[in-house]
Amino acid sequence: MSIKNITSHWINQGLYVQLMKYLKIRQIVSLLTCLLLLLAVAINKEHKVFGIPLTKKNIPVGQSDTIATLRQAADGIQILTTGQIAKDIFGYGGNIPLDIYLKEGRIIKVVVLENSETPGFLADVVDNGLLTQWDNLSPDEALEKKVDAVSGATFSSDAIILSVQRAMQYLKSVPSASSQSILPSLDFKFFCVLLVVLLGLIVPWMTKSPKIRLFQLILNVVILGFWSGSFISLPLLTNYFSNGIRIGTALIPLLLLIAAFVFPLLGKKSHYCSWLCPMGSLQELIGKAVPYKLPISAKINIYLTYFRESLWFLLLFFMWLGVGFQLMDYELFTAFLFDQAAWPIIIAACVFLLLSCVIQRPYCRFVCPTGTLLKLSQQTKVF
């Protein structure tokens, strides 16, 4: 090789490295822009960032948060409110404050107060009788009782269970109550979900075998989808922006977030959508069963992509105005938890699953708000 060719080779290599650095910077800017847009929504919804309130709470003169936590009703019933003492315990969509009614040292009832939790999850918790598990128990008995989380609404039920425990510790004046370590339910289901997520994170770096991918897709649908309801969604992301992430109780979502936002910076674009999302996996599996696919021209594909992005910005715009926050609860992921999902969600999910027979991943490509966020955050051009 001549000196001229060697020189040309190194110049081209240098330009390539510089170009890659430039594109990586633009990708990081796109990611930060998307996260800031979502942060604005979270602030507008909860008026706090990572658990830090942005507005001062008005407390009547002569009262304090401590006094307001435990109050006495006229009939001798004590009402313990968990809003302050369990403010660092979060469900899927945010904190779940409770009123715990006590009489003669025993719990009469537990009532859920106004909250930001996904309605379907809370409805499932109530229907399964979780709130009645502590009826007629003393604080000591309530602390000792083993209460299992509700399947399909683990985040919500764990938050309620931990809040009741924190409240009972408060009543007993346990010094370490406010600093108690909150751990996830380390049961068989947790380890199964963790194993599937780790496989989805690691396997694509090691092999591109179609058979292994098919096995992973099936695991995503069965374990992450129908069994545990483990997925990324806009309510989950806004909850973390508003309240912060407690690693102990959010290990699985944290790993999914790494796949969604960190792996693309390492060259694995759309890693979460392609390898871990249960809705995307189910659409792909159904699509494999029908070899025929409707032809979609490049022009129509561009229009549908514009529609998806416009829908996402419109959704964010409404939430910036302070309205439409409940729309976040209507992503199709909750259809996996069919015993608590709204009928419109189940019907819409069935429609898109039928379409996936003849169109490749139609919901992912042309509608999904969370997928749009992830897609825009991976762009090498700043929008």
Disulfide bonds with the S-S distance in Angstrom:
none
